[in-house]
Amino acid sequence: MSHFGSQLRLSSPILKRCLKKRAAVTTGLIHPRSFTSTEGSRPSIVHKRSIDILHDPWFNKGTAFSMTERDRLDLRGLLPPNVMSPQQQIDRFMADLKRLEVQARDGPADPYALAKWRILNRLHDRNETMFYKVLIDNIEEYAPIVYTPTVGLVCQNYSGLFRRPRGMYFSAEDRGEMMSMVYNWSAEQVDMIVVTDGSRILGLGDLGVQGIGIAIGKLDLYVAAAGMNPQRVLPVMIDVGTNNEKLLKDPLYLGLQQHRLEGEEYLSVIDEFMEAVFTRWPHVIVQFEDFQSKWAFKLLQRYRNTYRMFNDDVQGTAGVAIAGLLGAVRAQGKPMIDFPKQKIVVAGAGSAGIGVVNAATKTMARMLGNNDSAFESARSQFWVVDANGLITENRSNIDPDVLPFARKKKEVGHQGLREGASLVEVVQQIKPDVLLGLSAVGGLFSKEVRSFALMRSMRPFMYITIMISSNMFSL
């Protein structure tokens, strides 16, 4: 008898038993084990660790890994913090499918934008080299898909869209563990980290852990447009809770379902994160992205002289804006030294708006001698308007970073203005050389505003920096 025949004969009793058992299950004599049951099953022996488990479709349980399993398998920080059962994951998947039609209808101008993002994201999961090649060769077409405006829609629905983890998650529950967690990331060298706490995503507000999408999208652009090594970039989410009541009540939300930490508790989480990442990667650059204003400036001042970091909303936007403002002086046919004489009305007092005003003030002051009187003169050129109107010293609960640009009551009265005066009123009375739009509110620079701006100059400069989302400026 051949070797094959011998093997078949030896295995036939086993084969018969298997067929008999299957027939019993089919006829209902034996009840098949349910999907979630562990009764009678032996534990699986897993030799893989960390990201390798999450990339293995046989062993990966997604967000169902318990915190004990995450610690034992080096998964802490590689998954969103909220532990979900397999059934909850199924519910989340089904809810996402049902939302797809609504998302496409209410999404960006391109009704297929979210579908394109899904296809690109699947390619990113399968073949990173091909993903970046497609993005590089079609950057004009797909930059609005991987970043704004589509990424805003992605962040709003990230708990439903989540399939495969990308980046790291540090949460308030990880205090005391971050120094070891950073070693769960496989890359020995990281050049760039983009980190957010999800508190002010684009013009969409507090999106909690779902803000990780903004860090992922920003780094995709850095790789495709700036040539950074995709193996040496790291998107990070710091989850300290959310004040978004809708997310707090959503059973399928992936983040911590608690209100945001504040004060020293909040700072202790960020401090531990910064110490941990710079301990493992001492030469990394950390970019802070979309932190709410009250923390954006405070964290910048706290870390800028200790760590290699910057805040993109405060400093990145400001750098581009200053280049535009100086170019506008030249375009108006004026000498550059006239820049400190420009009257500037600013719409928006968030981190981006005040970041630009601070940078412009320093530029003007340097041209005027860089002393106290130079700074005072430079600040007097700005009129800042927010959602509540013109900001003056009479404003209650004014942000400390905005206070230097609050107009004095006396000078406001001389201009025929008041606390809370509208943008139209301010432009009508001040007749500025420059209008700066640094807000996510749509329709600010109306025809009426533009007509008043033309009263001082035939070529008024309007500089609009917007967070492109469904909330856009209309000109």
Phi, psi and omega in degrees: 000139180294162178299320180297317179296322178297317180296322180294319181294319181293327184272349185300322176299320178295317180299319179297318181296320180296316180295322179296318180294320179296321178296323180294320178297317182298321182275358176090006179288329177238130180276124178296149180291138180290164184299320186266353185283145174244009184296126177077000181264150177266149178295143177281139176268115184251122180265349181275163179219160169056224187297334180298326178293318182292338179266000180259111184294343180281319185261341185292125176253006180063225183282004179279350176299127177290166179296326177296315178295321181298320178291317184291327184256014179059042181254353182299129181094345181266355180230154172303151190290337184282118178280128182236146177286162175305322180294322177296323178295320177296317178300319180295318179297314181293322178297323179294318178300318182289334180278345189304315182296318180294317181298318180294323182289320186262007187275204182297180182303324177277110184294344181259009185302314182293323177296320177297319179299317180300316181295315178297321180294321177295321176297319178302320179292323185275316190211094185294324179298313179295321180303311183288330176295316177299317182293318180296315183287342183228041189298322180296321183283322190255351174301319177290350178270313182280340176231211185293143007269344188297326183298334176297316177295322178299313181297320180299332185240022189296325180300325177280328183278342186301125176234311185227131184295143175220128183087192181235153179238120174247130184233171177299336179282351183262009180301131183092352183245351190294327181298327177272328181301322184300337180278356172284342175280132191284335185289127178286334180229130176234126181268328189217129173242131169251120185237142175222157172252008175070014187278339182209075185275114183050230176256022190258354177086207186280112178246008176057219185297340181292348177292351178305332180301328181290323178290320178296312182296319180297317180289329174300320178292321179298323178290310186287321186261333184249355175078021178289153180285118183296340179277355184235029173236152185216111171281138185227139172244126173255108185264105177250019183104184179212148174258011177278107186298328179297318179289324179297332181264355183276114181293346182258005178293136187276346186264184177293127180265073178210159178290156185299142171292151179228169173058221185295329177298316178298311182298326181295325178292313181294320178301313182295321178298312182298317179297320183293311184290326180280342173288317180281319183236081188296342183255010182289153171255129180251120178258120176275129187229127172057047168269143178298153191307318186297335177261333183303310182287320182296317180290325177298313178293328184289325189246345191298332180263002182245320184239160176277092185212163172205163176251117186295321182292321182279312188261320181296310178299320181296319180299316179293319182296319180298319177301318179294319181295317179292323177295327180294322178300316180294320181295333178278002178076021181255155175290152184300331181295347178280354182304317179295349179268354183290128172275127187234124173257128184247124175259104181127125181235030175277194183297321179292314182299310181289330175298316178294316181297318177299314181295319179294322178298315179296322179295315178298315183298323179296323178290336184262003177121351174061034177243182184300317180293327178295318179293320179296318179295319180296316181297331182290349181276353187250136174237112188257128180239131175242196183299337181260010178099196182300133181268122177234175180293348177279352182294131178276150179053042181286140180295135181303330180284339179270335186309319181299342183252007175287130183284145179287148185302319184296313183289330177295318179297321180297332181270002181073027181242182181205169172301130178083009178301145183288165178299320179299315180297316182296314180295321180297318184276322186276328183052067187287159171279332186226136170248121178253119177258108184228051183220157177268004180280133183277154171074020183293314184271073181289174178300323180296316179298316183293325180293322177291326179295329180287348182291334181264325185216144175286344179230063177293147182262122176246116182246118185240116174248115185237152169273102187291117176207201176291344177262099185235156173292145170243128182253000000 
